[in-house]
């Protein structure tokens, strides 16, 4: 059996943790399915850790730089090791995160280092060097016991509180909307996720009174779908909103939970998700305009969104984002089934 190594920039997912069932949100499912499909073809995929490159068919890098930590906690330049072992044509890079999180992903110098590059960016795809992959999502169980319209709270936001100075980031827009709704609709808005009410710079660590307060923060949701299902609407802002094709689990979690997403993200979202199934944040100049709109929606109009959402989940485009297509894309591009 030949080896495929997966190089991650998240140490907590090493030691093959990424191939094991996780929490109730099951975020590892795409990689579990990938491992199963590769095993059926005679390949053993495992995290890099300090494994040898002997008998290695491919090395897959999730984001750049291509370094990892070995068991002795030393930084390992895996890219250089691959060159030394004549594997320069057996390296593939996944441009997983967008510029606000991983700006080092995006340069011609980086692109030239790899034989193949998997990207969600539709404008980069040429099916020669750059190949399209849809950011994979776990296959969630759709909420069947739906909470009645009049028993749902108005609005929720579930996300970490992050910061970036990169053009196109949506962290600041998300915070702006959170501030607006917690101030003007305090009884109808809840906030979940890490890093809210926490210091985000050195000054705030020294002077805690500088930390911005978010009184509507309810902690961390460990069962995102169940939490979402208790609300009519959810702020669904991607981390990036200036690129085509950057569509993460955020909008699909809302569809599965039967919570209407208020979406701000991929510039071509309508190519993948029926516009009738979400509220396009770009259509509103201010948060007040958005608030006036969602508070005016009656049950009949709301149910039309739910019907369109169900059709999306039953359609072919939804399948593009599921673990099976993620695995099949990798197998096809790397020609692992030949």
C-alpha positions as CSV (number, residue, x, y, z in Angstrom):
1,X,0.0,0.0,0.0
2,X,1.4,3.4,-1.0
3,X,1.4,6.4,1.4
4,X,-0.1,9.8,1.0
5,X,0.9,12.4,3.5
6,X,-1.4,15.2,4.6
7,X,0.4,18.3,5.9
8,X,-1.7,20.5,8.2
9,X,-1.1,23.8,9.8
10,X,-3.3,22.9,12.8
11,X,-1.2,20.8,15.2
12,X,-4.3,19.6,17.1
13,X,-5.4,17.7,14.0
14,X,-2.1,15.8,13.6
15,X,-1.5,12.2,14.7
16,X,-4.3,11.3,12.4
17,X,-6.9,13.1,14.6
18,X,-8.4,14.6,11.4
19,X,-9.4,11.1,10.2
20,X,-11.2,10.3,13.5
21,X,-14.9,11.1,14.4
22,X,-15.0,14.4,16.3
23,X,-17.6,16.3,18.2
24,X,-21.3,16.4,17.5
25,X,-20.7,18.8,14.5
26,X,-18.5,16.1,12.9
27,X,-16.2,18.5,11.1
28,X,-13.8,15.7,10.2
29,X,-16.2,13.8,8.1
30,X,-14.8,14.9,4.7
31,X,-11.3,13.6,5.6
32,X,-12.8,10.4,7.1
33,X,-14.5,9.7,3.8
34,X,-11.4,10.6,1.9
35,X,-9.3,8.1,3.9
36,X,-11.9,5.3,3.3
37,X,-12.0,5.9,-0.5
38,X,-8.3,6.0,-0.8
39,X,-7.9,2.8,1.2
40,X,-10.1,1.1,-1.3
41,X,-7.7,2.1,-4.1
42,X,-4.6,0.9,-2.2
43,X,-3.5,4.2,-0.6
44,X,-3.0,5.0,3.1
45,X,-3.4,8.7,3.8
46,X,-2.0,9.9,7.1
47,X,-1.0,13.2,8.7
48,X,2.6,14.2,8.2
49,X,3.9,14.2,11.7
50,X,7.4,12.8,11.4
51,X,6.7,10.1,8.9
52,X,9.3,9.3,6.3
53,X,8.7,10.1,2.6
54,X,9.6,6.6,1.6
55,X,7.0,4.9,-0.6
56,X,5.1,8.2,-0.7
57,X,2.8,8.7,-3.7
58,X,1.7,12.2,-2.9
59,X,2.1,14.9,-0.3
60,X,-0.9,17.2,0.1
61,X,-0.4,20.6,1.8
62,X,-3.3,22.3,3.4
63,X,-2.4,26.0,3.1
64,X,1.0,27.6,3.0
65,X,3.8,27.6,4.3
66,X,4.4,23.8,3.9
67,X,6.0,23.2,7.4
68,X,4.9,21.0,10.2
69,X,6.1,20.0,13.7
70,X,7.6,16.5,14.3
71,X,7.2,14.6,17.5
72,X,10.2,16.4,19.0
73,X,8.4,19.7,18.4
74,X,10.9,20.8,15.8
75,X,9.9,22.7,12.7
76,X,10.1,20.5,9.7
77,X,10.5,22.0,6.2
78,X,8.5,19.4,4.4
79,X,8.6,21.2,1.1
80,X,12.4,21.1,1.0
81,X,12.4,17.4,2.1
82,X,10.2,16.6,-0.9
83,X,12.6,18.3,-3.3
84,X,15.5,16.4,-1.8
85,X,13.6,13.1,-2.3
86,X,12.6,13.9,-5.9
87,X,9.0,14.4,-5.1
88,X,8.6,17.9,-6.8
89,X,6.0,16.5,-9.1
90,X,4.1,14.8,-6.3
91,X,3.1,17.8,-4.3
92,X,-0.3,19.4,-4.3
93,X,-1.4,22.5,-2.5
94,X,-4.9,23.3,-1.2
95,X,-5.7,27.0,-1.0
96,X,-8.2,26.4,1.8
97,X,-8.4,29.6,3.6
98,X,-8.9,33.0,2.1
99,X,-6.6,36.0,2.3
100,X,-7.9,37.4,5.6
101,X,-6.8,34.2,7.4
102,X,-3.9,33.0,5.1
103,X,-2.6,35.9,3.0
104,X,0.6,33.9,2.3
105,X,-1.5,31.5,0.2
106,X,-1.8,33.9,-2.6
107,X,1.3,34.7,-4.6
108,X,2.7,33.5,-7.9
109,X,5.8,32.5,-6.1
110,X,3.8,30.0,-4.0
111,X,1.9,28.8,-7.0
112,X,5.1,27.9,-8.8
113,X,6.1,25.5,-6.1
114,X,3.4,22.8,-6.7
115,X,2.4,20.6,-9.5
116,X,-1.3,20.9,-8.8
117,X,-3.3,23.5,-6.8
118,X,-6.8,22.9,-5.5
119,X,-8.7,26.1,-5.1
120,X,-12.3,27.2,-4.4
121,X,-11.6,30.4,-6.4
122,X,-13.6,30.1,-9.6
123,X,-11.5,32.7,-11.4
124,X,-8.2,30.8,-10.9
125,X,-9.5,27.4,-12.2
126,X,-7.9,26.3,-15.5
127,X,-8.1,22.5,-15.1
128,X,-4.4,22.3,-15.9
129,X,-2.6,23.5,-12.8
130,X,-5.5,25.0,-10.8
131,X,-8.5,22.7,-10.1
132,X,-11.8,23.5,-8.5
133,X,-12.6,22.0,-5.2
134,X,-15.7,22.9,-3.1
135,X,-14.9,23.6,0.5
136,X,-16.3,20.3,1.9
137,X,-19.0,20.2,4.6
138,X,-20.1,17.4,6.8
139,X,-23.4,15.7,5.7
140,X,-25.7,17.0,8.4
141,X,-29.0,15.5,9.5
142,X,-31.7,17.9,8.5
143,X,-33.9,19.1,11.4
144,X,-37.2,17.3,11.1
145,X,-38.9,18.5,14.3
146,X,-39.2,22.1,13.2
147,X,-39.9,24.8,15.8
148,X,-43.0,26.8,15.0
149,X,-42.5,30.2,13.5
150,X,-44.0,32.1,16.5
151,X,-41.8,30.2,18.9
152,X,-38.5,31.1,17.2
153,X,-36.4,34.0,18.4
154,X,-35.6,36.6,15.7
155,X,-31.9,36.4,15.0
156,X,-28.6,34.7,15.9
157,X,-24.9,35.0,15.0
158,X,-22.6,32.0,15.5
159,X,-19.0,32.7,14.8
160,X,-15.6,33.4,16.4
161,X,-14.6,37.1,16.8
162,X,-11.7,37.4,14.5
163,X,-9.6,40.3,13.1
164,X,-7.8,41.0,9.8
165,X,-6.4,44.0,8.0
166,X,-6.6,42.2,4.6
167,X,-8.9,43.8,2.0
168,X,-12.2,42.0,1.6
169,X,-12.3,40.7,5.2
170,X,-15.8,40.4,6.7
171,X,-14.9,40.3,10.4
172,X,-15.5,44.0,10.8
173,X,-18.8,43.9,9.0
174,X,-19.9,41.0,11.2
175,X,-19.0,43.0,14.4
176,X,-20.9,46.0,13.1
177,X,-24.1,44.0,12.6
178,X,-23.6,42.3,16.0
179,X,-23.3,45.7,17.7
180,X,-26.4,47.0,15.9
181,X,-28.7,44.2,16.8
182,X,-27.6,43.8,20.4
183,X,-28.2,47.5,20.9
184,X,-31.5,47.8,19.1
185,X,-33.0,44.3,19.4
186,X,-31.5,43.1,22.7
187,X,-34.4,40.7,23.4
188,X,-34.4,39.2,19.9
189,X,-30.7,38.7,19.2
190,X,-28.2,36.2,20.6
191,X,-24.5,35.8,19.9
192,X,-22.5,32.6,20.2
193,X,-18.8,31.7,19.5
194,X,-15.3,32.0,20.9
195,X,-13.2,35.2,21.5
196,X,-16.1,37.5,22.2
197,X,-15.6,39.6,25.4
198,X,-11.9,38.5,25.3
199,X,-8.8,40.6,24.8
200,X,-7.7,40.7,21.1
201,X,-4.4,42.7,21.5
202,X,-1.6,43.3,24.0
203,X,-3.2,46.5,25.3
204,X,-6.4,44.8,26.2
205,X,-4.5,42.1,28.1
206,X,-2.8,44.8,30.2
207,X,-5.9,47.0,30.5
208,X,-9.0,44.7,30.6
209,X,-11.4,47.6,30.7
210,X,-10.5,48.3,27.0
211,X,-12.1,45.0,26.0
212,X,-15.3,45.6,23.9
213,X,-18.3,44.2,25.7
214,X,-20.9,42.0,23.9
215,X,-23.7,41.6,26.4
216,X,-25.7,39.3,24.2
217,X,-23.0,36.7,24.1
218,X,-24.3,33.3,25.2
219,X,-21.1,31.3,25.1
220,X,-20.1,28.6,22.7
221,X,-22.6,26.5,20.8
222,X,-21.4,22.8,20.9
223,X,-24.4,21.7,18.7
224,X,-24.6,24.4,16.1
225,X,-27.5,22.9,14.1
226,X,-29.8,22.6,17.2
227,X,-28.8,26.1,18.3
228,X,-29.6,27.6,14.9
229,X,-32.9,25.9,14.7
230,X,-34.3,28.1,17.5
231,X,-34.1,31.2,15.4
232,X,-35.9,32.6,12.3
233,X,-32.8,34.1,10.8
234,X,-29.0,33.9,11.2
235,X,-26.3,36.3,10.2
236,X,-24.3,34.3,7.8
237,X,-21.2,36.4,6.9
238,X,-18.3,34.6,5.4
239,X,-14.8,35.6,6.5
240,X,-14.2,36.9,2.9
241,X,-16.6,38.6,0.6
242,X,-14.7,39.7,-2.4
243,X,-13.9,36.4,-4.2
244,X,-16.1,34.1,-6.3
245,X,-16.6,30.6,-5.0
246,X,-15.7,31.0,-1.3
247,X,-18.7,29.2,0.2
248,X,-18.2,27.5,3.5
249,X,-20.4,25.5,5.8
250,X,-22.1,28.6,7.2
251,X,-25.0,28.8,4.7
252,X,-25.5,25.0,4.6
253,X,-25.8,24.8,8.4
254,X,-28.6,27.3,8.2
255,X,-30.4,25.4,5.5
256,X,-30.2,22.1,7.4
257,X,-31.4,23.8,10.6
258,X,-34.3,25.5,8.8
259,X,-33.1,28.9,9.8
260,X,-33.1,31.5,7.0
261,X,-29.5,32.7,6.3
262,X,-28.7,36.4,5.8
263,X,-25.8,35.8,3.5
264,X,-22.8,38.0,2.8
265,X,-19.9,36.3,1.1
266,X,-19.2,34.8,-2.3
267,X,-19.8,37.2,-5.1
268,X,-21.4,34.5,-7.2
269,X,-23.4,32.7,-4.5
270,X,-26.5,32.6,-6.7
271,X,-24.6,30.2,-9.0
272,X,-24.6,27.6,-6.2
273,X,-27.5,28.5,-4.0
274,X,-31.0,29.4,-5.1
275,X,-31.5,33.1,-4.2
276,X,-35.0,32.3,-3.0
277,X,-33.6,30.3,-0.1
278,X,-31.6,33.1,1.5
279,X,-31.6,36.8,2.2
280,X,-28.9,38.6,0.3
281,X,-27.3,41.1,2.6
282,X,-26.0,43.1,-0.3
283,X,-29.5,44.3,-1.0
284,X,-29.6,46.4,2.1
285,X,-27.6,49.6,2.6
286,X,-27.8,49.5,6.4
287,X,-28.4,47.2,9.3
288,X,-31.6,49.1,10.0
289,X,-32.9,48.4,6.5
290,X,-32.2,44.7,7.1
291,X,-33.9,44.8,10.5
292,X,-37.0,46.5,9.0
293,X,-37.1,43.7,6.4
294,X,-36.8,40.7,8.6
295,X,-39.1,42.0,11.3
296,X,-41.8,42.5,8.6
297,X,-41.7,39.0,7.3
298,X,-44.9,37.0,8.2
299,X,-45.2,33.2,8.5
300,X,-46.4,32.7,5.0
301,X,-43.5,34.5,3.5
302,X,-41.1,32.8,5.8
303,X,-42.3,29.4,4.8
304,X,-41.5,30.2,1.2
305,X,-37.9,30.5,2.2
306,X,-38.1,27.2,3.9
307,X,-39.5,25.5,0.9
308,X,-36.8,26.9,-1.3
309,X,-34.2,25.8,1.3
310,X,-35.5,22.2,1.2
311,X,-35.2,22.1,-2.6
312,X,-31.6,23.3,-2.4
313,X,-30.7,20.4,0.0
314,X,-32.4,17.9,-2.4
315,X,-30.6,19.3,-5.5
316,X,-27.4,18.3,-7.3
317,X,-25.5,21.5,-6.5
318,X,-25.6,20.7,-2.8
319,X,-23.9,17.4,-3.5
320,X,-20.9,19.3,-4.8
321,X,-20.0,20.3,-1.2
322,X,-20.4,16.9,0.4
323,X,-17.5,14.7,1.5
324,X,-18.0,12.2,-1.4
325,X,-17.4,14.8,-4.0
326,X,-14.4,16.2,-2.1
327,X,-12.8,12.8,-2.1
328,X,-13.7,12.0,-5.7
329,X,-12.2,15.4,-6.9
330,X,-8.8,14.6,-5.3
331,X,-8.8,11.0,-6.7
332,X,-9.6,12.3,-10.2
333,X,-7.1,15.1,-10.4
334,X,-4.3,13.0,-8.9
335,X,-5.3,10.1,-11.2
336,X,-5.3,7.7,-8.2
337,X,-7.9,5.3,-9.7
338,X,-5.8,4.5,-12.8
